[in-house]
């Protein structure tokens, strides 16, 4: 990623984003949300690049919106369509991990517990919580709180490191 931005030029990439207008943030949100819904993909690298291209504060907000959309979609996909459909989105390899989370969540439905486990893998945890009887509002509260920390790390720390890599080459 650093090589691509260095080749294009960070200033050129940022100017392109500005010239694209409102479409760039919408596309960014959509890409990040889809990367969370298709669990084997990872939106974290997009969060880092977003911080570099959109500016850290804007990227935080855009990434936060995308996370709320993507993880909420995961929750509702599992809740409405069940385990077989959730398995198609997260893949067979993640199914065992999903089962472990479901067992833990069945015995402990507190928002605090969800906040603690959410950073492990927001996308998979969102699918898992959708398969339990945990209320969406409890899930959403935990998602809002945990996402603040997770996204901050990627956007503020990750994009700062990426910018240093681009400038050092």
C-alpha positions as CSV (number, residue, x, y, z in Angstrom):
1,X,0.0,0.0,0.0
2,X,2.8,2.4,0.9
3,X,4.5,1.6,-2.5
4,X,1.3,2.4,-4.4
5,X,0.7,5.7,-2.6
6,X,4.4,6.6,-3.0
7,X,4.2,5.8,-6.8
8,X,1.0,7.8,-7.3
9,X,2.1,10.5,-4.9
10,X,0.3,11.1,-1.7
11,X,-0.6,14.7,-2.7
12,X,-2.0,13.4,-6.1
13,X,-4.1,10.8,-4.3
14,X,-5.4,13.3,-1.8
15,X,-6.2,15.8,-4.6
16,X,-8.1,13.0,-6.5
17,X,-10.2,12.3,-3.4
18,X,-11.0,16.0,-3.0
19,X,-11.9,16.3,-6.7
20,X,-14.2,13.3,-6.6
21,X,-16.4,15.2,-4.1
22,X,-19.1,13.4,-2.2
23,X,-18.7,10.2,-4.2
24,X,-15.3,9.3,-2.6
25,X,-16.6,9.2,1.0
26,X,-19.7,7.2,-0.1
27,X,-17.6,4.7,-2.0
28,X,-15.2,4.4,0.9
29,X,-18.0,3.7,3.4
30,X,-19.5,1.1,1.0
31,X,-16.1,-0.6,0.5
32,X,-15.4,-0.7,4.2
33,X,-18.9,-2.0,5.1
34,X,-18.7,-4.8,2.5
35,X,-15.3,-5.8,3.7
36,X,-16.8,-6.3,7.1
37,X,-19.8,-8.3,5.7
38,X,-17.6,-10.6,3.7
39,X,-15.7,-11.7,6.8
40,X,-12.6,-13.1,5.2
41,X,-11.8,-9.7,3.9
42,X,-10.4,-7.1,6.2
43,X,-11.5,-3.5,6.4
44,X,-8.6,-2.5,8.7
45,X,-6.3,-1.8,5.9
46,X,-8.9,0.4,4.3
47,X,-9.2,2.3,7.6
48,X,-5.5,3.0,7.5
49,X,-5.5,4.1,3.9
50,X,-8.6,6.3,4.6
51,X,-6.7,8.1,7.4
52,X,-4.0,8.9,4.9
53,X,-6.3,10.0,2.0
54,X,-9.2,11.7,3.8
55,X,-7.4,13.0,6.8
56,X,-7.5,11.2,10.2
57,X,-10.7,12.9,11.6
58,X,-12.7,12.4,8.4
59,X,-11.5,8.8,8.0
60,X,-12.4,8.0,11.6
61,X,-16.0,9.2,11.0
62,X,-16.3,7.4,7.7
63,X,-14.8,4.2,9.0
64,X,-17.1,4.4,12.1
65,X,-20.2,4.8,9.9
66,X,-19.0,1.8,7.8
67,X,-18.4,-0.3,10.8
68,X,-21.8,0.4,12.3
69,X,-23.4,-0.5,8.9
70,X,-21.3,-3.6,8.2
71,X,-21.5,-5.1,11.6
72,X,-25.2,-4.4,12.0
73,X,-25.8,-6.1,8.6
74,X,-23.9,-9.1,9.9
75,X,-26.0,-9.2,13.0
76,X,-29.2,-9.0,11.1
77,X,-28.1,-11.6,8.4
78,X,-27.5,-14.1,11.2
79,X,-30.6,-13.1,13.1
80,X,-32.9,-13.4,10.1
81,X,-31.3,-16.2,8.0
82,X,-29.6,-18.3,10.6
83,X,-26.4,-20.3,10.8
84,X,-26.2,-21.7,7.3
85,X,-26.3,-18.3,5.7
86,X,-23.9,-16.8,8.2
87,X,-21.5,-19.6,7.4
88,X,-21.6,-18.7,3.7
89,X,-20.5,-15.2,4.6
90,X,-17.7,-16.0,7.1
91,X,-16.5,-19.3,5.5
92,X,-16.1,-22.8,7.0
93,X,-12.7,-22.0,8.5
94,X,-14.3,-19.4,10.8
95,X,-17.2,-21.6,11.8
96,X,-15.4,-23.2,14.8
97,X,-14.4,-19.8,16.1
98,X,-18.0,-18.7,15.6
99,X,-19.2,-21.7,17.7
100,X,-16.9,-20.8,20.6
101,X,-18.2,-17.3,20.7
102,X,-21.8,-18.4,20.6
103,X,-21.2,-20.7,23.6
104,X,-19.6,-17.8,25.5
105,X,-22.3,-15.4,24.6
106,X,-25.1,-17.8,25.6
107,X,-23.8,-17.9,29.1
108,X,-23.0,-14.2,29.4
109,X,-25.2,-11.6,27.7
110,X,-23.8,-8.5,29.3
111,X,-22.8,-5.5,27.2
112,X,-19.5,-5.4,29.0
113,X,-18.6,-8.9,27.8
114,X,-19.5,-8.1,24.3
115,X,-17.3,-5.0,24.4
116,X,-14.4,-7.1,25.6
117,X,-14.6,-9.7,22.9
118,X,-15.6,-7.4,20.0
119,X,-12.0,-6.3,19.2
120,X,-11.0,-9.9,18.5
121,X,-12.9,-9.8,15.2
122,X,-15.8,-7.5,14.8
123,X,-17.1,-9.1,11.7
124,X,-17.2,-12.6,13.1
125,X,-18.4,-11.6,16.5
126,X,-21.3,-9.6,14.9
127,X,-22.4,-12.8,13.1
128,X,-22.1,-14.8,16.3
129,X,-24.2,-12.3,18.3
130,X,-26.9,-12.4,15.7
131,X,-27.3,-16.1,16.3
132,X,-28.0,-15.5,20.1
133,X,-30.9,-14.0,21.9
134,X,-28.9,-10.8,22.7
135,X,-31.0,-7.7,21.9
136,X,-29.8,-5.6,19.0
137,X,-29.7,-2.5,21.2
138,X,-27.2,-4.3,23.6
139,X,-25.1,-5.3,20.6
140,X,-25.2,-1.8,19.2
141,X,-24.1,-0.2,22.4
142,X,-21.2,-2.6,22.6
143,X,-20.4,-2.0,19.0
144,X,-20.4,1.8,19.4
145,X,-18.1,1.7,22.4
146,X,-15.7,-1.0,21.1
147,X,-15.5,0.5,17.6
148,X,-14.3,3.8,18.9
149,X,-11.2,2.2,20.2
150,X,-10.6,-0.2,17.3
151,X,-11.1,2.4,14.6
152,X,-9.0,5.0,16.4
153,X,-6.1,2.6,16.5
154,X,-6.2,1.8,12.8
155,X,-6.9,5.4,11.6
156,X,-4.7,7.4,13.9
157,X,-1.8,5.1,14.5
158,X,-2.0,3.0,11.3
159,X,-2.2,6.0,9.0
160,X,0.6,7.8,10.8
161,X,2.8,4.8,10.3
162,X,1.8,4.6,6.6
163,X,2.5,8.3,6.1
164,X,6.0,7.8,7.7
165,X,6.6,4.8,5.3
166,X,5.6,6.9,2.3
167,X,7.8,9.8,3.3
168,X,10.8,7.7,4.1
169,X,11.0,6.0,0.7
